[in-house]
Each structure stands twice: as structure tokens, then as C-alpha cells.
Amino acid sequence: MKIFAEAAKLEQQNSPFALAQIVDSRGSTPRHCAQMLVRNDGSVMGTIGGGMMERRVIEESLLAITERKPRLFHGRMARKGEDAVGSDCGGAMTVYIDVHGHNPRLVLIGAGHVNQAIAKAAATLDFNIHVADVYADSLNPDYFPPATRLLQAASFTEAIETLQIEPEDYVVIATNSQDKEALDCLIHRPVKYLGLLASRRKAQTFIQQLRTRCVPETELQRLHAPIGFNIGAETPQEIAISILAEIVQHRHQAPGGPMNAQETAGQLVVIRGAGDIATGVALRLYHSGFRVVMLEMAKPTVIRCSVAFAQAMFDGETTVEGVTARFAADVDEVPALLRAGIIPVLADEKASLLPALRPDGLVDAILAKTNKGTYRGMAPVTIALGPGFEAGKDCDAVIETNRGHYLGRVIYQGKAQANTGIPGNINGETTRRVMRAEVAGKIRSCVKLGDVVSQGDIVAYIDDTPVRAPLDGMVRGLLNDGLSVTVGFKIGDVDPRGLAADFTTVSDKARAIGGAVLEAMMASPKKPTQRKEVPIREAALVD
């Protein structure tokens, strides 16, 4: 009983320890049923029999504590004259070593109503909760669970330094008016999770300011802002649930999405193209339980790079709205990526890998305004976006992509509206907001997506020819550096809304089209691919 009392004490202190228990013994051993507690410093309580065997179990326990993983240890007791673990009594035992006291630390910067609600809800989720604020009144112990550690400091900078933030920490910033100070202190620190409670506009303003200070994109991508899942939360308690849901998803590296997607679970959809519209489709299908693989050209000419999974072709990996896509050099890499909840992106402009992938559905999201080789026999269900296709002939369904009353309509017989050639109207600007190459050559950018520019500012060069901003606004799209362009090629766009624009999430148009694709997939009477017919090597892709 003393061991269990000590274990409870260490759990309360969140002090790492291991419990070693004999689970099997054969022959002559000092003990057949025993437990031993091993603390992080190597000290013990209890015994499993002493001798060399116990010393080995202590060593294994310390390794388990370091790795934060349980393990089984098999030891044989030495007979006289043998060089083995233990005494001269013979026999063998198996010891199970379990690790405890490693609850992850949840650091709440700010002690307002939302963080109070987060602390109360997180107390049941095995988090070690720390709260920091500059106002003593906000740190009233009555507002927080009993085990919460409270810290008051003269500034949030001082509080963060005192907390000694570690890479395994989960951090939420929700102060009254010092979010920027806290974010400046934390953005460079590698943590498991960093979230900011802020409006979308406020978050974009902060991110833009960090970019002007040359904060690397890899660090900015770690920031979850705005924080939480969109569940329509309004009260502090509801907001806390939305935030903790995202934290728990991140903690377990789960793909997320609703649990009631049994009908779509396991079904594989291949999307041709991985631009911003295709990415909106991928997100909708992914969150609805489908597994998604995307096929792209080797050097995609997407301009909305921050919201296009095609960017994985350049960077190796990219994340949009919390979902990660990764470049796969070979089709054999696909199964492991799918199991990990990652969207594979392959270089396969001609869709030659379809026989190996054997998808349940195929979506042509190239948006070339003409058919690039898609036909109905490519998959049990084929869907195409925009003009260039005829539903019932080239594919099972066509999705209307033209903005207006019919955007997102599912067409089962016939064609989508013809291409107008006129970009969507934003604050009265259409064609003028789009930047096109005036000369042929290779592009080299001078700004980053999200930068706010004035009319006439140089945003890029095509060889030695400058490309100037056509109007005041935010750079929302720009080709990747090094791509070759021809005269008239679309190379970027400027959003006249400026800071009010959003370049970090997919557009309303992409969401509408994604919803239409989901509708078409769900409404299709065709049966999914029969798994039992898939050859062994290919079955791993869809198991």
C-alpha cells in the first residue's frame, strides 16, 4: 500500500516514475509476484528480489521514463558458473514496466474567463496546468482547479521566462491586451502546440508584423490562430471545448472530422490537381471521412500557395487549416501517409498511377477549362470541376465553378457554364487585381503572401523586368520562385481588401465547390471498389 500512496503523491506532483511488476516467472526466482516503484532519480520503493536482476530492471525503468514508453523486460537468472543476470538460483522472469507522472504541461498565458474555463475542462484530461497573469485578482485560486499552478509576474515576458517553456508544452495565449507581447516571446520557441485566442483579423495583423521581422514561415506555421474548432462556440465554456478539442487532436496526431462517417470511412478519392480549389475539395472530403490522394504536375503553377496542397511539391510538406499534405516520391509511400492522416501528393500529371491506387472516386480539379484526359472509367465515381466536361459522357457529375447563383450546383446531365474569363469581383475590382507576365522568363518574388503593398510597388521580377502591384491591397497569390512563364501568364493577384483579406484559409468558392463534390460522392449509387480484389501489394493502399 505504501507503493500506491507514493505513486499517488508523485502523480499529484507530476513527477515521472515507473512501476515495475513481475508478470511471469519460471523456475527458481527470488520473487514470483512483486512490485517496485522507480523514481526519476533512480531511487526505489519496494523490491522484486534484489541482486543483478533488480539492478537491470531499475536501468530499464529509467530508460522507459526517459522515452516515456512502457516496456517488457525478460531476464534469466544465472546458474553457477554462467555469465547472466542475477544469482545462482536459475529460472527466469518477465517484468512489465509502466511509466507514470508524465502528464503534458498546459500553459495558459492570461487568466481571463476563457482560460479559466480551459483550465477547468483540461483538469479531467490529465494535463499539468500552469496559469500566468500580471493581475493578482485574476489568479484567484477559486477560479481554477485545485492542482493548478498559478504565477503572477510584472509582465508576461517575465512570466514566460519564469515558466521555462519546454518543447513538450502546450501553450494558449489569451490575455486582455498583451497578446502581442506574449506572442513575441513564444513564436521562436519549439513547443508541441501554440495557440492564440484572437479574431481572424487580429491574428493576420500579428502574423504580418512577425513577417516584417523576418520570422521564418516554419515558425509561423506552428501558430494556431484563430485557435480552436469551428463549432459555433460563444460562451467561455464552449470556446474552451473548441480549443481543447483541437489540442487533444494535436496531442494524439489524429486526423479529426466527425465520427459518424461510417459510410465514407476507408473510401479513397484521388484528386487531379492540388491548387486552391482542389485543396478546398480535399479538405471537405478529408473531414467527411474520405481518404484523399492528390496528383499534380512536377512544378505546379498555383498562385494561392498558402492554401494549396500543391505547395508540397516545392516544400516537401504543407499544412492548410490544420491538415497536412506531403510529397510522396513513390506510390509505395502512400499507405503509410494515409494511415498517419496525411494527404499524399504525387507528381503524376497524366494520372498514370490510378491502376495502382484503385480509387473509389476521382475528381478532376485541374480547372484547365478543357478536359485533360479524364473519362468515366477511371474510377467507380468520376467528378469534374467547371467547363470542359459533359456529365453523363465524360464523367458522372460536373460541378459549376462560375461565381453567381449556380456556384456549387451538381450537374448530372450536361455541362457547366462557359468560362467568362473575368476574375471574381472583390470590392469592385476584377481583371485589374490579377497580375500577368508582360515578358517571358523566370519569376523571382520580392514579397511574401500576406504582405500589404501599394499600387506601383515591385512585387516580383521576371528575369530583369519588374512586376508592379496593380493596386493597393494584400498579395494573396504569387507564383513560386524559379518558374518559367510566358507572356500573359497569370503570376499573382492583389486583394483590394488589404489586411481584411484572408490568405491563410481556403476561399468561400473553394468551400462551396468542395461541398458540391461531397454531395456528388455521397449521392452516387455506384458501389466502392471491392477491397478483396485488390492485389496484395496494392491492398496496403486501401486497407
Buried (B, 14 or more C-beta within 10 A) or exposed (E): EEBEEBBEEBBEEBBBBBBBBBEEBEEBBBBEEBBBBBBBEEEBBBBBBEBBBBEBBBEBBBBBBEEEEEBEBEBBBBBEEEEBBBBEBBBBBBBBBBBBBBBBBBBBBBBBBBBBBBBBBBBEBEBBBBBBBBEEEBBEEEBBBEBBBBBBBEEBBBBBEEBEBEEEBBBBBBBEEBBBBBBBBBBEBEBBBBBBBBEEEBBBBBBBEBBEEEBEEEBBEBBBBBBBBEEEBEEBBBBBBBBBBBBBBBBEEEBBBEEEBEEBEBBBBBBBBBBBBBBBBBBBBBBBBBBBBBBBBEBBBBBBBBBBBBBBBBBEBBBBBBBBBBBBEEBEBBBEBBEEBBBBBBBBBEBEBBEBBBBBBBBBBBBEBEBBEBBBEBBBBBBBBBBBBBBBEBBBBBBBBBBEEEBBBBBEEEBBBEBEEEBBEBEEBEEBBBBBBBEBBEBBBBBBBBBBBEEEBEBBBBEEEEBBBBBBBBBBBBBBEEBBBEEEBBBBBBBBBEBEBBBBBBBBBBBBBBBBBBBBBEEBEEEBBEEEEBEEEBBBBBE
